[in-house]
Amino acid sequence: MNLEYDLIIVGGGVTGGILAALMADSGLGIAIIEATKPDPNHPDPRVFAITRASEQIFRSAGIWESLSKHPMGHFREMEVWDANGSGSIHFDSKDLCEPTLGHIIENQSIRNTLSNRIHQQKSIHWLCPETIEHLERKRDHADVVLASGERLKTRLIVGADGFNSLVRDLSGIELKSRDYGQTALVCSVKTQVAHNDVARQRFLTSGPLAFLPLADPHLCSIVWSTIPEQAQTLREMPEKDFHARLEEAFESRLGRVLETGQRYTFPLLRAHARNYVSDRIALIGDAAHRVHPLAGQGANLGFLDAAALAEILLAHKDRDIGKKILLRKYERWRKGNNLAMLIAMDSFKTLFGSTLKPVQWLRNRGLELTDSFKPAKQLIMRRAMGLEGDLPELARTPDFL
Ligand SMILES: Cc1cc2nc3c(=O)[nH]c(=O)nc-3n(C[C@H](O)[C@H](O)[C@H](O)COP(=O)(O)OP(=O)(O)OC[C@H]3O[C@@H](n4cnc5c(N)ncnc54)[C@H](O)[C@@H]3O)c2cc1C
């Protein structure tokens, strides 16, 4: 006999987990299918710069209180500067009368908190390690066959299974993807000078180098995007040499590099699904889009997808939630916003990667001009923090405009 659910979420990462948590009190029967069991010996090394909109989504999902007990960084200011010139820009949360611009939270902390929240919920079944093998869409439901041989029946399947989404492939949704020609090197870095809750990013011609402040005042997580061969060399070089290269690339803004953690690399790709929905299918997070990490927006976009979809499903939970006509509302809401972010990231990458002198001159003047024009900076900050825009109610802070 097929087990029946209203909603099956494939992928128990941060976006799939958030969607489940937002839907937890809906009364709908939900299953999450996650392929990998967490391995405490190999935690995910990524940390996320989390916007105020995402913080609000975490509150709506009932995880913020527990999550804020985990160590996290809070960035009050942000400094961005160009390695080829004198242009720089400085953002300060004080200019918006806000306590912070956002938070730096470990991916693993978010996943663990979500997992605890989901396991407390009787209406949500967590199937792990498990994956789907086959799906078949019918007029009024979809059938799913799992790798274990178990058969499930549902009204809607949400693909939250990341960049290599099987749900997307099995549904025949096309993905347009392109290699950024960069790899991100990620590791923790202990510095001589305290970070003072400032997020810093230097744009080198080969790619941006970001220092994200963690809870310890001398500890940052870095994301160093560069050409793949250099990333490989940086990952493998002896610690002492790596420290010297890092100090040089960062102009020793935080003094000497004292210690670094294990180095990881991530190939950087740009991707966008041609459609976010199909009959009985919706894609969220990296299954639908993948952006360059230079503005720390990838997971934040996924949380907004989850919140937008949850809002639509909750409003129509007594109807057939798998109907394409309903799911199209979600696609219309999120696709344009995500595409705008993809284009903005591409433009930044191209602009700051250019070695042409006139382009370098222009971007430096652009940075200086924007830095001196307070209203423009405030607008950029409010947008980046998710304090305005076409946001779901579940993401709106009390001071949302
Ligand atoms: C170096 C780097 C730094 C970044 N920094 C930031 C940042 O500061 N801020 C930010 O917002 N974003 C950042 N991002 C982007 C962020 O990592 C992603 O956008 C985010 O992890 C996407 O989450 P997801 O849940 O959609 O997908 P994933 O994290 O890929 O999770 C997918 C889940 O689905 C599971 N799965 C896959 N296939 C199957 C299957 N067939 N069956 C069952 N389960 C399956 C996987 O095991 C996994 O748990 C960064 C990315 C990189 C590479």
The ligand as a MOL file (V3000), in Angstrom:
LIG
                    3D

  0  0  0     0  0            999 V3000
M  V30 BEGIN CTAB
M  V30 COUNTS 53 58 0 0 0
M  V30 BEGIN ATOM
M  V30 1 C 31.7280 28.8960 -0.9540 0
M  V30 2 C 30.2770 29.2240 -0.8080 0
M  V30 3 C 29.8850 30.2090 0.0800 0
M  V30 4 C 28.5310 30.5510 0.2030 0
M  V30 5 N 28.1780 31.5550 1.0670 0
M  V30 6 C 26.8720 31.9150 1.1550 0
M  V30 7 C 26.4620 32.9830 2.0440 0
M  V30 8 O 27.2640 33.6360 2.7260 0
M  V30 9 N 25.1340 33.3030 2.1020 0
M  V30 10 C 24.2210 32.6490 1.3420 0
M  V30 11 O 23.0380 32.9920 1.4120 0
M  V30 12 N 24.5750 31.6280 0.5240 0
M  V30 13 C 25.8680 31.2460 0.4000 0
M  V30 14 N 26.2250 30.2150 -0.4400 0
M  V30 15 C 25.1750 29.5060 -1.2020 0
M  V30 16 C 24.5700 28.3440 -0.3790 0
M  V30 17 O 25.5970 27.4420 -0.0170 0
M  V30 18 C 23.5120 27.6010 -1.1830 0
M  V30 19 O 22.6790 28.5120 -1.8530 0
M  V30 20 C 22.6550 26.7320 -0.2290 0
M  V30 21 O 23.4540 25.7830 0.4410 0
M  V30 22 C 21.5720 26.0040 -1.0150 0
M  V30 23 O 20.8210 25.2230 -0.1360 0
M  V30 24 P 19.8500 24.0820 -0.6840 0
M  V30 25 O 19.1970 23.5110 0.5280 0
M  V30 26 O 18.9950 24.6390 -1.7720 0
M  V30 27 O 20.8010 23.0210 -1.3830 0
M  V30 28 P 21.9130 22.1030 -0.7360 0
M  V30 29 O 22.6160 22.8100 0.3590 0
M  V30 30 O 22.7250 21.5920 -1.8730 0
M  V30 31 O 21.0920 20.8970 -0.0780 0
M  V30 32 C 20.4790 19.9110 -0.8630 0
M  V30 33 C 20.1590 18.7090 0.0290 0
M  V30 34 O 19.4860 17.7330 -0.7600 0
M  V30 35 C 20.0570 16.4440 -0.5310 0
M  V30 36 N 19.8610 15.6730 -1.7620 0
M  V30 37 C 20.4610 15.8580 -2.9620 0
M  V30 38 N 19.9810 14.9810 -3.8590 0
M  V30 39 C 19.0620 14.2250 -3.2150 0
M  V30 40 C 18.2200 13.1610 -3.6070 0
M  V30 41 N 18.2220 12.6820 -4.8570 0
M  V30 42 N 17.4090 12.6090 -2.6850 0
M  V30 43 C 17.3750 13.0810 -1.4160 0
M  V30 44 N 18.1430 14.1080 -0.9860 0
M  V30 45 C 18.9760 14.6720 -1.8820 0
M  V30 46 C 21.5130 16.7290 -0.2150 0
M  V30 47 O 22.0700 15.6760 0.5510 0
M  V30 48 C 21.4020 18.0250 0.5860 0
M  V30 49 O 21.2110 17.7910 1.9580 0
M  V30 50 C 27.5660 29.8780 -0.5810 0
M  V30 51 C 27.9620 28.8710 -1.4640 0
M  V30 52 C 29.3050 28.5560 -1.5960 0
M  V30 53 C 29.7240 27.4780 -2.5730 0
M  V30 END ATOM
M  V30 BEGIN BOND
M  V30 1 1 1 2
M  V30 2 1 2 3
M  V30 3 2 2 52
M  V30 4 2 3 4
M  V30 5 1 4 5
M  V30 6 1 4 50
M  V30 7 2 5 6
M  V30 8 1 6 7
M  V30 9 1 6 13
M  V30 10 2 7 8
M  V30 11 1 7 9
M  V30 12 1 9 10
M  V30 13 2 10 11
M  V30 14 1 10 12
M  V30 15 2 12 13
M  V30 16 1 13 14
M  V30 17 1 14 15
M  V30 18 1 14 50
M  V30 19 1 15 16
M  V30 20 1 16 17
M  V30 21 1 16 18
M  V30 22 1 18 19
M  V30 23 1 18 20
M  V30 24 1 20 21
M  V30 25 1 20 22
M  V30 26 1 22 23
M  V30 27 1 23 24
M  V30 28 2 24 25
M  V30 29 1 24 26
M  V30 30 1 24 27
M  V30 31 1 27 28
M  V30 32 2 28 29
M  V30 33 1 28 30
M  V30 34 1 28 31
M  V30 35 1 31 32
M  V30 36 1 32 33
M  V30 37 1 33 34
M  V30 38 1 33 48
M  V30 39 1 34 35
M  V30 40 1 35 36
M  V30 41 1 35 46
M  V30 42 1 36 37
M  V30 43 1 36 45
M  V30 44 2 37 38
M  V30 45 1 38 39
M  V30 46 1 39 40
M  V30 47 2 39 45
M  V30 48 1 40 41
M  V30 49 2 40 42
M  V30 50 1 42 43
M  V30 51 2 43 44
M  V30 52 1 44 45
M  V30 53 1 46 47
M  V30 54 1 46 48
M  V30 55 1 48 49
M  V30 56 2 50 51
M  V30 57 1 51 52
M  V30 58 1 52 53
M  V30 END BOND
M  V30 END CTAB
M  END
